[in-house]
Amino acid sequence: MVASINHTELFEKSKQFFESGDILNTLENYTKAMERIDRTQIKNKNEYIQFLEDILNHCRENNLPEEEALVLRTLARTYSIFKQHAESMKYHYQSLKIQKKLGKKLETAEGLVFLAEDLEVSGNFDKCIQTFQEASEVYQDLGKLRNVKEIKKELTRLEAFSKEMVEDEYIMHKFNVDKY
């Protein structure tokens, strides 16, 4: 029987990696920790954010732009887990700016998908669809056809939802439902 490592152990392990200067393993373990976290039991959100802010400062002080972009994306994902989507989007945009500047196409496409998900949750469906389409184009250029197919499913779902919303608004307006 294999013992499962819980989020606290993974978070502590990520701290150890950071202390040793291994940013990539730090973020990998942190991400695994966040995947296992019970969102209803989070009491120390600030500890997670502060940890990432410390890593971000380290990356900026040591001129590590690739790692900085990954930390920004991890910050964005963390804010998304904590249901703070405005903050999440802010960090996604910063990460994407660096990824695009560095020419990191795969990381850019992944970041665009994460951003699109936050845009959907925030209700900005037009921008969400546009961002998914941009991600799809990057994946297409990379030959990542499975990712393109997954995004096309998301776009079909979003377009159907958007059409339904427009129809609902039309009916509500036609029958003056919103006036009562």
C-alpha positions in Angstrom: 0.0 0.0 0.0 1.4 3.4 -1.0 1.0 6.2 1.4 -0.4 9.4 0.0 1.4 12.6 0.8 -1.0 15.3 2.0 -1.0 18.9 1.0 0.8 20.1 4.2 3.7 17.7 3.6 4.0 18.8 0.0 3.9 22.5 1.1 6.6 21.9 3.6 8.7 20.1 1.0 8.3 23.0 -1.4 9.6 25.3 1.4 12.7 23.0 1.7 13.3 23.2 -2.0 13.1 27.0 -1.9 15.6 27.2 0.9 18.0 25.1 -1.2 17.4 27.4 -4.2 15.6 24.9 -6.4 12.7 27.1 -7.8 11.3 24.6 -10.3 11.0 21.8 -7.7 9.6 24.4 -5.2 6.8 25.3 -7.7 6.2 21.7 -8.7 5.7 20.6 -5.0 3.7 23.7 -4.3 1.4 23.0 -7.2 0.9 19.4 -6.1 0.1 20.7 -2.6 -2.6 23.0 -4.0 -4.1 20.2 -6.0 -4.6 18.3 -2.7 -5.8 21.1 -0.6 -9.3 21.1 0.9 -10.7 24.4 -0.2 -13.3 24.5 2.5 -10.7 24.1 5.2 -8.2 26.8 4.2 -7.4 28.9 7.1 -3.9 30.3 6.3 -4.4 31.7 2.8 -1.9 34.5 3.6 0.8 31.9 4.3 0.5 30.5 0.8 0.4 33.9 -0.9 3.3 35.2 1.2 5.4 32.1 0.3 4.9 32.8 -3.4 5.5 36.5 -3.0 8.9 35.6 -1.3 9.8 33.4 -4.3 8.7 36.1 -6.7 10.9 38.6 -5.0 13.8 36.2 -5.1 13.3 35.7 -8.8 13.2 39.4 -9.5 16.2 40.1 -7.4 18.2 37.4 -9.1 17.0 38.2 -12.6 15.3 34.9 -13.3 12.5 35.8 -15.8 11.5 32.2 -16.7 11.1 31.3 -13.0 9.4 34.7 -12.4 6.8 33.9 -15.0 6.1 30.5 -13.5 5.8 32.0 -10.0 3.3 34.6 -11.3 1.3 31.9 -13.0 1.4 29.9 -9.7 0.2 33.0 -7.8 -2.6 33.4 -10.3 -3.7 29.7 -9.9 -3.5 30.1 -6.1 -5.7 33.2 -6.2 -8.1 31.2 -8.4 -8.3 28.4 -5.9 -9.0 31.0 -3.2 -11.9 32.3 -5.4 -10.1 35.7 -5.9 -10.4 35.8 -9.7 -9.6 39.5 -10.2 -6.2 39.0 -8.4 -5.8 35.8 -10.4 -6.3 37.5 -13.7 -3.8 40.3 -12.8 -1.1 37.7 -12.2 -2.0 35.7 -15.3 -1.5 38.8 -17.5 1.9 39.5 -15.9 3.0 36.0 -16.4 1.8 35.9 -20.0 3.6 39.1 -20.8 6.9 37.5 -19.7 6.2 34.2 -21.4 5.4 35.9 -24.7 8.5 38.0 -24.4 10.7 34.9 -23.7 9.0 33.1 -26.7 7.7 30.3 -24.4 4.9 29.1 -26.6 3.8 26.1 -24.6 3.8 28.0 -21.3 1.9 30.8 -23.0 -0.8 28.5 -24.3 -1.2 26.9 -20.9 -1.4 30.3 -19.2 -4.0 31.4 -21.7 -6.2 28.4 -20.9 -5.9 29.2 -17.1 -6.7 32.9 -17.8 -9.7 31.9 -20.0 -11.0 29.8 -17.1 -10.8 32.7 -14.7 -12.5 35.0 -17.3 -15.4 32.6 -17.6 -15.9 32.5 -13.8 -15.8 36.3 -13.7 -18.6 36.4 -16.4 -16.5 37.9 -19.2 -17.5 35.4 -21.8 -16.5 37.3 -24.9 -12.9 37.8 -23.6 -12.9 34.2 -22.4 -13.8 32.9 -25.8 -11.2 35.1 -27.4 -8.5 33.9 -25.0 -9.4 30.2 -25.6 -9.2 30.8 -29.3 -5.7 32.4 -28.9 -4.6 29.4 -26.8 -6.0 27.1 -29.5 -4.0 28.8 -32.2 -0.7 28.5 -30.2 -1.4 24.8 -29.5 -2.2 24.4 -33.2 1.2 25.9 -34.1 2.9 23.6 -31.6 1.1 20.5 -33.1 -0.7 19.9 -29.8 -3.9 18.6 -31.4 -5.3 17.0 -28.3 -5.2 20.4 -26.6 -6.8 22.1 -29.6 -9.6 19.5 -29.5 -10.2 20.1 -25.8 -10.4 23.8 -26.3 -12.8 23.4 -29.2 -15.1 21.5 -26.8 -14.9 24.4 -24.4 -15.6 26.9 -27.1 -18.7 24.9 -28.3 -20.0 24.8 -24.7 -19.4 28.5 -24.2 -21.0 29.5 -27.5 -24.1 27.4 -26.6 -24.2 29.0 -23.2 -23.8 32.5 -24.7 -26.6 31.8 -27.2 -28.9 30.6 -24.4 -28.2 33.7 -22.4 -29.1 36.0 -25.3 -32.3 34.0 -25.9 -33.2 34.3 -22.2 -32.6 38.0 -22.2 -34.7 38.4 -25.3 -37.6 36.5 -23.7 -37.3 38.4 -20.4 -37.3 41.7 -22.3 -40.2 40.7 -24.6 -42.4 39.8 -21.7 -41.2 42.6 -19.4 -40.1 40.0 -16.8 -37.3 42.2 -15.5 -39.7 45.0 -14.6 -41.4 43.1 -11.8 
